[in-house]
Amino acid sequence: MKSKKIYLIRHGETEFNKKGLVQGSGIDSNLNPLGHAQAQAFFAHYEHLRFDKIYVSGLKRTQQSVQPFIDRGGAFERLPGLNELSWGIKEGKPLQADDNMQHYYMLEAWREGMLDVKVEGGESPLEVQARQRVALAHIMAQTHEELILICMHGRALRIFLCLLLDLDLKDMDQFEHSNLSLYVLHYQHGSFRIELANQLGHLAHLTPGPVQAH
């Protein structure tokens, strides 16, 4: 493979994001009005790009975030391997004080390398990266696709960036993100490098919503 450039975005805002509710792979939510505006703003800024393929997760908020590119005829594919991490019994609920402490200790465990720790009924970072590895192998096998757009989710995006860059998962929190933020990565000579990180210039004219940290 000569090269591949990936435009990697997180989906636009949903009401779960806005209300601070836990939203994982078990929540198939829609974009809210701001989320749709973010999707349109991203399209307006990058509509000059003709992506060879658009990849989304199996959750509709990712497809909705790139729908303007699809509507003009862009080829796309759903890959459930790109779904958000499952937050198990916490999904759809607000984080209470006890939940916040449990979440804090779980994130600390991940930073210390205990990457099999997970919420009851949920997934660990290792499990998420295992399914992402299958999705990435499929994407990379399409050697004719040199310019691609991938839309996924906050925590999954951090895990995916570690996979692309061959970094230890315990360091995933270095990758900041917010709704409809952009990373651009270039694959050449057998490895990826980041060209742009957490770019939000395309949303400058919009009122930002709260950032979901997951």
HUTACOR-V653982 format. One record per residue. RES is the residue in one small letter. SS is DSSP state (2 for helix, 1 for strand, 0 for the rest). BURIAL is # if it has 9 or more other C-alpha atoms within 8 Angstrom, else .. Layout:
res = [RES;RES]
ss = [SS;SS]
burial = [BURIAL;BURIAL]
This chain:
res = [m;k;s;k;k;i;y;l;i;r;h;g;e;t;e;f;n;k;k;g;l;v;q;g;s;g;i;d;s;n;l;n;p;l;g;h;a;q;a;q;a;f;f;a;h;y;e;h;l;r;f;d;k;i;y;v;s;g;l;k;r;t;q;q;s;v;q;p;f;i;d;r;g;g;a;f;e;r;l;p;g;l;n;e;l;s;w;g;i;k;e;g;k;p;l;q;a;d;d;n;m;q;h;y;y;m;l;e;a;w;r;e;g;m;l;d;v;k;v;e;g;g;e;s;p;l;e;v;q;a;r;q;r;v;a;l;a;h;i;m;a;q;t;h;e;e;l;i;l;i;c;m;h;g;r;a;l;r;i;f;l;c;l;l;l;d;l;d;l;k;d;m;d;q;f;e;h;s;n;l;s;l;y;v;l;h;y;q;h;g;s;f;r;i;e;l;a;n;q;l;g;h;l;a;h;l;t;p;g;p;v;q;a;h]
ss = [0;0;1;1;1;1;1;1;1;1;0;0;0;1;2;2;2;2;2;0;1;0;0;0;0;0;0;0;0;0;1;0;2;2;2;2;2;2;2;2;2;2;2;2;2;2;0;0;0;0;0;0;1;1;1;1;0;0;0;2;2;2;2;2;2;2;2;2;2;2;2;0;0;0;0;1;1;1;0;2;2;2;0;0;0;0;0;2;2;2;0;0;0;1;0;0;2;2;2;2;2;2;2;2;2;2;2;2;2;2;2;0;0;0;0;0;0;0;0;0;0;0;0;0;2;2;2;2;2;2;2;2;2;2;2;2;2;2;2;2;2;0;0;0;0;0;1;1;1;1;1;1;0;2;2;2;2;2;2;2;2;2;2;2;2;0;0;0;2;2;2;2;2;2;0;0;0;0;0;0;0;1;1;1;1;1;1;1;0;0;1;1;1;1;1;1;1;1;1;0;2;2;2;0;0;0;0;0;0;0;0;0;0;0]
burial = [.;.;#;#;#;#;#;#;#;#;#;#;#;#;#;#;#;#;.;#;#;#;#;#;#;#;.;.;#;#;#;#;.;#;#;#;#;#;#;#;#;#;#;.;.;.;.;.;.;.;#;#;#;#;#;#;#;#;#;#;#;#;#;#;#;#;#;#;#;#;.;.;.;#;.;#;.;.;#;.;#;#;#;#;#;#;#;#;.;#;#;#;.;.;#;.;.;.;.;#;.;.;.;.;.;#;.;.;#;#;#;.;.;#;#;.;#;#;#;.;#;#;#;#;#;.;#;#;#;.;#;#;#;#;#;.;.;.;.;.;.;.;.;.;#;#;#;#;#;#;#;#;#;#;#;#;#;#;#;#;#;#;#;#;#;.;.;.;#;#;#;#;.;.;.;.;#;#;#;#;#;#;#;#;#;#;#;#;.;.;.;#;.;#;.;#;.;#;#;#;.;#;#;.;.;.;.;.;.;.;.;#;.;.]
